[in-house]
Structures are given as structure tokens and as C-alpha cells.
Amino acid sequence: MVIVPRAVKRALKPILSPALLAWERMESGVSYDPTSAGIISDPYDTYDRLRVNDPVHRMRLINGWVLTRYEDVDTVLRDHRRFSKNDGHKDEYRSMLHHDPPDHTRLRSLVSKAFTPRAVRELHPRVQRIVVDLLDELEGKDKFDLIENFAFPMPVTVIAEMLGVPAQDMDRFKDWSNDISLTIEPSLRDDQVRRVERASEELYSYFEGIIEQRRREPQDDMITALLNAEDEGDRLTHEELLGTLVLLLVAGNETTRNLIGNGMRALLKHPDQLQKLRNNADLLDSAINELLRYDSPVQLDGRLVHSDTEVAGHRIRAGQRILCAIGAANRDPSMFSEPNKLDIERNERNHIAFGRGIHHCLGAPLAMLEARAAFSALLDRFSSITLVSEPMYREQVVLRGVKELWVEVEWSAG
């Protein structure tokens, strides 16, 4: 049975929310409701107000705090001893994402073998082929949804092939991934909790079948490698293996999809930057890092305080939660000049989009490889790309990404 963490089940109470938000405004002059339609659409004005008026903000909705300054976010994310990813909830299926050392160290060590620089470099030809095939399928269309037809299937096909699961199950992965990704949201409605539970049960059952096949017939894929992975005599338990596979599928899909979707939206809203990238392919890495900073695929990262401590002079009590606003830190003017401006030639590249400390994104090199292949191919295959309509963002707080990105294109000659 898959258990949804209690922290996830603790939905914001609609009746209490207005009163709690009013309390916040009385205390600090500003309030923060990450689930509001306005913030889901554009959180950055609110981040600016929080950073100026109350950078270590008492967030009454979760009986915790939200941090918006780069320095504070960076400090908390690096300090796993004071600020924990483990909320104390017992769940044998939990992945390394929700563990502290020594469990986190052991799990990450076993999984990291699949993400070495050499292993990622060897994926390059296959990633390129997947990108080309997806664009070939669009040949002749002058209008399409870039998310549905490219930004989603590209990374999910890559991670599915790495794991060794059939690509024809991609549509099922999309639904499972969309629902399970809700588990890292700070609050959920009852219907969302049910979606998470159903998707988790179905995906675990799916992976159970694949694992049994690999036990009988090992393959050259990540599931077989994880079954055989051993570090100083230690192996993944069956439950840890299932939790890891779910994490890899969801994380390998969600963040890269959002990077491509958010990044293309930003470029299309700033045609001067899009043209600059067209004119100079050497700016590609700089552009991707700027897109990660400008509209980060992961906006919030939560921690639990196990012992009374201080952050920037504020007393934080044991049992309280801290939301590190990565999206706000990445637009902190103390770190980035003109932070609300998209500048693909920006020299300040110390963004926190991939996290910090021991939980720095294990798949960051793969995400960068996929992004290079995606943006390069899109600019190469289309001489013109324009937005058909203003895209709507998915109703999620932690993972920020557009639902659809309808574009009109002109195909390059040849």
C-alpha cells in the first residue's frame, strides 16, 4: 500500500485561509498564498514584495516560514543537519528525495552510477535521435502544442529508455507523473490526495512487473543495474528500488518538460533574446542557465526544523516548516543585476534552479544535455516560432510549468 505523507494531506482550509492571510498582513504588511490563481500565474511580484518587506516571512497557512532572499535560501538548502528533508513519517517506499544521511548518502551512491558524466555523454546520440524523430512527426504542421508534442514526450522517452520500460506506455507515464508530482506540493485537496494514491498504486504495480521480468531476464538498462547495484556490501531493498524508480520517472520528466516549456515561453515573450540566440549558437549554455534562473521549473523546496534554531535573526521552532523560494532567490537583486530581465548573455550564473547541498539535482547533467538538444533543434528546424495564445500554468506550486504551449511555426528550408 502506498502511503501519502501526512504533510501532503494537510490541505489549506478554505474557511480559515482568509483569516490567516489577514493575520500575516497585519504582522508584516504582506501575505503569501502560493495556491492563489495570481501567484500560480505569476509569483514574481509577490516574491519581490516578500523579499523587500519580510524576507523571512511567517507563513500562517502552513505554520511555517517562507524565505525569499538568495543568501537565506542558499544557507538552508546547504545545511541538512539543521534543516531536514525527512518529516519523520514512516514510509518504506520513500525515495532519497525525502531522506537525510546516512540513508540519503547510501541511496544516492547506488543510484548515481547511472548519472556519471561518462554515462550521460553516452546518451547524447540517442537524445539527439529522439528529438529529431519527434520533430519529424510534426513535419508539415504549422500550428501545434509544443508541450504535448515535444516538451513532454522527449524527456519521458529518454528516461523510459534509460529505465528499460516500453516507450509505448508513454501516455500512462504522463498521467502517473502528473499525479505523483503533486506529492511534493505543500498542500493538497482531498481529490488530489486520491489521485496521488491511485497513481502511486498503479505505477508501483507496473514497476513490480518490470522488476520481475528483469530478475528472470537481465537487460542492459537501469532497472537491471539498480537490481545489481551494490556499494560496500549494501543493496537497495525492494521498497527502496520501487521508490527510486518512481522518483527517476517523475523527476526525469517533470523538470525537463518545464524547463523546455517555460524556457520557450520566455524566449517567445522576448523575441530580441530569441533572435540573439539564433544569431549565436555559442550562447546556448548561457541561455539555458538564464532560462533556469528566470522562470525556474522548481519554485519551492521544503525543509523541516527538528530543533529550535535561527535564520537571519528569526527564531524558528522545532516542528515548523520552511519553504525555500527558489524562484525568488533566483531573482534576488543582491545576486543578479536587473533580475526581472531576461538576458541570455548574463554572466551571473550562480542560480539555484538545481538546488544546493546534498540534494542538488542528480539529473542536472542529463537535463542540460536534453535542453541543449531541444532548444538547438527547435531553432534549427523552425525559421519562425510565435505564440498562438498566452499559455496557462499548471495549478501547482512547487513545480512550475505551462499546461500547453500552442505555437505557430515556419519550417526552415531544406
C-alpha positions in Angstrom: 0.0 0.0 0.0 1.4 3.4 -1.0 1.1 6.0 1.8 0.8 9.7 1.1 2.8 11.7 3.6 0.8 13.4 6.2 2.3 16.8 5.3 0.8 16.3 1.8 -2.6 15.5 3.2 -2.7 18.7 5.2 -4.7 20.8 2.8 -5.3 24.5 3.3 -8.6 25.1 4.9 -10.6 27.5 2.6 -12.6 28.9 5.6 -9.5 29.6 7.6 -7.3 30.9 4.8 -8.7 34.5 4.6 -8.2 35.0 8.3 -4.7 33.5 8.3 -3.7 35.7 5.4 -5.1 38.8 7.1 -3.1 37.8 10.2 0.0 37.7 8.0 -0.7 41.1 6.5 -1.2 42.6 10.0 2.1 41.2 11.2 4.3 42.1 8.2 2.4 44.1 5.6 2.4 41.2 3.1 0.8 37.8 2.9 1.6 34.7 0.8 -0.8 32.2 -0.5 1.1 30.1 -3.1 -2.1 28.4 -4.2 -3.8 31.6 -5.4 -4.5 31.9 -9.1 -2.5 35.1 -9.3 0.6 33.6 -7.8 0.3 30.4 -9.9 0.1 32.7 -13.0 3.0 35.0 -11.9 4.6 34.6 -8.5 7.4 37.1 -9.1 5.8 40.4 -8.0 4.8 38.7 -4.7 8.3 37.4 -4.3 9.6 40.9 -4.7 7.2 42.3 -2.0 8.1 39.5 0.4 11.9 40.0 -0.2 11.6 43.7 0.5 9.1 43.8 3.3 9.6 40.5 5.1 12.2 38.2 3.7 11.9 35.6 6.5 8.1 35.5 6.4 5.9 33.9 8.9 3.6 31.8 6.8 0.5 31.1 8.9 -1.1 28.9 6.3 1.4 26.1 7.0 2.5 27.2 10.5 5.9 27.8 9.0 8.1 30.2 7.1 9.0 31.2 3.6 12.4 32.5 2.6 12.9 34.8 -0.4 16.5 36.0 -0.2 19.2 34.2 -2.1 21.5 34.1 0.9 18.9 32.6 3.3 17.7 30.0 0.7 21.2 29.0 -0.1 22.1 28.6 3.6 19.1 26.4 4.4 19.4 24.2 1.4 23.1 23.5 2.2 22.6 22.8 5.9 21.0 19.3 6.0 21.9 19.0 9.7 19.6 21.8 10.9 17.1 21.7 8.1 15.8 18.2 7.2 14.1 16.7 4.2 12.8 13.9 6.5 9.5 14.8 8.2 9.6 11.8 10.4 6.8 10.0 8.5 7.4 6.3 8.2 7.1 5.1 4.6 9.3 2.3 3.4 8.8 3.4 -0.2 10.2 6.9 0.2 13.0 7.9 -2.2 16.3 9.6 -1.4 14.5 12.9 -2.0 12.9 12.6 1.4 15.9 11.2 3.3 18.8 12.7 5.2 22.2 11.0 5.7 23.1 8.2 6.2 20.2 6.8 4.2 20.3 9.6 1.6 24.1 9.0 1.2 23.6 5.3 0.6 20.7 5.6 -1.8 22.3 8.4 -3.8 25.6 6.5 -4.1 23.8 3.5 -5.5 21.7 5.5 -8.0 24.4 7.9 -9.1 26.3 5.3 -11.1 23.7 5.8 -13.9 24.4 9.6 -14.0 28.1 9.8 -14.2 29.5 12.3 -16.8 30.5 9.5 -19.0 27.1 7.8 -18.7 25.4 11.0 -19.6 27.7 11.7 -22.6 27.0 8.3 -24.0 23.3 9.2 -24.1 23.9 12.1 -26.4 23.3 10.3 -29.8 20.1 8.7 -28.6 18.8 12.0 -27.1 19.5 13.7 -30.5 17.7 10.9 -32.3 14.6 11.2 -30.1 14.5 15.0 -30.7 14.8 14.5 -34.5 12.1 11.8 -34.6 9.7 14.0 -32.6 10.1 16.9 -34.9 9.9 14.7 -38.0 6.5 13.6 -36.8 5.4 17.3 -36.8 6.6 17.8 -40.4 4.1 19.9 -42.4 2.2 21.2 -39.3 2.3 24.9 -38.9 0.4 25.0 -35.5 0.8 22.6 -32.6 1.1 22.3 -28.8 4.8 22.3 -28.1 4.2 20.6 -24.7 2.1 17.7 -25.8 4.1 17.1 -29.0 7.6 17.8 -27.8 8.4 19.0 -24.3 6.6 16.1 -22.7 7.5 13.1 -24.9 11.2 14.0 -25.3 12.3 13.6 -21.7 9.9 10.9 -20.8 11.1 8.8 -23.7 14.7 9.4 -22.6 14.1 8.3 -19.0 11.8 5.4 -20.1 14.6 4.1 -22.3 17.2 4.5 -19.6 15.0 2.6 -17.1 14.2 -0.1 -19.8 10.4 0.2 -19.9 8.4 0.3 -23.1 8.0 3.6 -24.8 4.5 2.7 -25.9 3.4 3.2 -22.3 4.3 6.9 -22.5 0.8 8.1 -22.2 0.3 6.2 -19.0 3.6 7.7 -17.7 2.3 11.1 -18.4 -0.8 10.7 -16.2 1.1 8.9 -13.4 3.8 11.5 -13.5 1.4 14.4 -13.4 -0.5 13.0 -10.4 2.5 11.7 -8.4 4.4 15.0 -8.8 1.7 16.5 -6.6 3.2 14.7 -3.5 5.8 17.5 -3.1 3.2 20.3 -3.1 2.8 22.0 0.3 -0.9 21.3 0.4 -3.4 19.2 -1.5 -7.2 18.9 -1.8 -8.8 15.6 -0.9 -9.4 14.8 -4.6 -5.7 15.4 -5.3 -4.7 13.1 -2.5 -6.9 10.4 -4.1 -5.2 11.0 -7.4 -1.8 10.6 -5.9 -2.8 7.4 -4.1 -4.3 5.9 -7.2 -1.4 6.8 -9.5 1.1 5.6 -6.9 -0.6 2.2 -6.6 -0.8 1.8 -10.4 2.8 2.8 -11.0 4.2 0.6 -8.3 2.2 -2.3 -9.6 3.6 -1.6 -13.1 7.2 -1.5 -11.9 6.7 -4.7 -9.9 6.0 -6.5 -13.2 9.1 -5.0 -14.9 11.3 -5.8 -12.0 10.2 -9.5 -12.0 10.9 -9.6 -15.7 14.4 -8.2 -15.1 15.1 -10.7 -12.4 14.4 -13.5 -14.8 16.0 -11.9 -17.9 18.5 -9.1 -17.1 18.9 -6.4 -19.7 21.3 -3.5 -20.4 19.1 -0.9 -18.6 18.9 1.0 -15.4 16.4 -1.3 -13.7 18.8 -4.2 -14.1 21.7 -2.0 -13.0 19.8 -1.0 -9.9 18.9 -4.5 -9.1 22.6 -5.4 -9.2 23.8 -2.2 -7.7 26.0 -2.7 -4.6 28.1 -0.3 -2.6 30.2 -1.7 0.3 28.0 -4.7 0.5 24.8 -2.8 0.5 21.9 -3.0 -1.9 18.6 -1.3 -2.5 15.7 -3.0 -0.7 12.8 -3.9 -2.9 10.8 -1.0 -1.5 13.7 1.4 -2.0 14.0 0.2 -5.6 10.4 1.0 -6.3 10.6 4.4 -4.6 13.7 5.2 -6.7 12.2 4.1 -10.0 9.1 6.3 -9.3 11.4 9.3 -8.4 13.5 8.8 -11.6 10.5 8.6 -13.8 8.7 11.7 -12.3 11.8 13.8 -11.8 13.2 12.9 -15.2 10.0 14.0 -16.9 8.6 16.9 -14.9 11.6 19.2 -14.5 12.9 18.9 -18.1 9.4 19.3 -19.5 9.0 22.5 -17.5 12.5 23.8 -18.5 11.7 23.4 -22.2 8.1 24.8 -21.8 8.9 27.7 -19.5 12.1 28.4 -21.5 10.4 28.6 -24.9 7.6 30.7 -23.4 10.2 33.2 -22.1 12.1 33.3 -25.4 8.9 33.8 -27.3 7.9 36.7 -25.0 11.3 38.2 -25.5 11.9 38.0 -29.3 15.1 40.0 -29.1 16.7 37.3 -26.9 15.3 34.6 -29.2 16.9 36.3 -32.2 20.2 36.7 -30.3 20.3 33.0 -29.7 19.5 32.3 -33.3 22.4 34.5 -34.3 24.9 33.0 -31.9 24.7 29.3 -31.1 27.6 29.6 -28.7 25.2 31.3 -26.3 23.2 28.1 -25.9 24.6 27.0 -22.5 24.4 30.6 -21.2 20.8 30.9 -22.4 19.7 27.6 -20.8 21.1 28.7 -17.4 19.4 32.1 -17.8 16.1 30.3 -18.6 16.5 28.1 -15.5 17.1 31.3 -13.4 14.4 33.4 -15.0 11.4 31.0 -14.6 12.6 28.1 -12.5 11.0 24.7 -13.1 11.2 24.1 -9.3 9.9 27.1 -7.4 9.9 25.9 -3.8 11.9 23.4 -1.8 10.7 22.5 1.7 12.6 21.6 4.9 11.6 20.6 8.4 13.3 22.0 11.5 13.9 19.3 14.1 15.5 21.5 16.8 15.0 25.2 17.6 17.3 27.4 15.5 17.6 30.8 13.9 17.5 32.0 10.3 18.7 35.6 9.7 17.8 36.5 13.3 14.4 34.9 13.3 13.7 32.1 15.8 12.4 29.0 14.1 10.8 26.4 16.3 11.2 22.6 16.1 8.5 21.1 14.1 8.0 24.2 11.9 8.4 24.0 8.1 10.5 26.2 5.9 9.7 26.9 2.2 12.8 28.0 0.3 11.5 30.1 -2.6 14.0 29.1 -5.3 12.1 31.2 -7.8 12.5 34.3 -5.5 16.2 33.6 -4.8 16.9 33.4 -8.5 15.6 36.9 -8.8 17.3 38.5 -5.8 18.8 41.8 -6.9 21.7 41.3 -4.4 22.9 38.4 -6.6 21.6 39.3 -10.1 21.6 42.6 -11.8 18.2 43.6 -13.2 16.9 40.2 -12.1 13.5 40.5 -13.7 15.1 41.0 -17.1 15.8 38.0 -19.4 19.4 38.3 -20.6 20.9 35.2 -22.3 24.3 36.7 -22.1 24.2 37.1 -18.3 27.5 36.4 -16.6 25.9 35.8 -13.2 25.1 32.0 -13.5 25.0 31.0 -9.8 21.3 30.2 -9.9 19.8 27.7 -7.5 17.4 26.0 -10.0 19.0 22.6 -9.5 19.1 23.0 -5.7 22.0 23.1 -3.3 23.9 20.8 -1.0 23.4 17.1 -0.8 20.0 17.3 -2.6 21.4 19.1 -5.6 19.7 17.6 -8.6 21.3 14.3 -9.5 20.0 14.5 -13.1 21.2 18.1 -13.7 23.8 17.0 -16.4 21.1 15.0 -18.2 18.6 17.9 -18.0 21.2 20.2 -19.5 22.0 17.6 -22.3 18.3 17.3 -23.1 17.8 21.1 -23.1 20.7 21.7 -25.4 19.4 19.1 -27.9 15.8 20.5 -27.6 16.5 24.2 -28.0 19.1 23.7 -30.7 16.8 21.6 -32.8 13.8 23.9 -32.4 15.8 26.9 -33.6 17.3 24.9 -36.4 14.1 23.3 -37.7 11.9 26.4 -37.5 12.8 29.7 -39.1 10.0 31.4 -37.1 8.1 30.4 -33.9 5.4 32.6 -32.4 2.9 32.1 -29.6 -0.7 31.4 -30.7 -2.1 32.4 -27.3 -1.0 33.2 -23.8 -0.3 29.9 -22.1 -1.8 29.0 -18.7 0.4 27.5 -16.0 -0.5 24.2 -14.3 -2.1 24.5 -10.9 1.0 23.5 -9.0 3.1 25.5 -6.6 6.4 23.6 -6.3 6.8 22.5 -10.0 6.1 25.4 -12.3 5.2 24.7 -15.9 2.8 25.7 -18.6 -0.1 23.3 -19.4 0.0 23.9 -23.1 2.2 26.0 -25.4 0.5 26.5 -28.7 2.8 27.8 -31.3 2.7 28.7 -35.0 5.8 27.9 -36.9 7.5 28.3 -40.3 9.7 25.4 -41.2 13.3 26.1 -42.3 14.1 25.4 -45.9 16.0 22.2 -46.6 
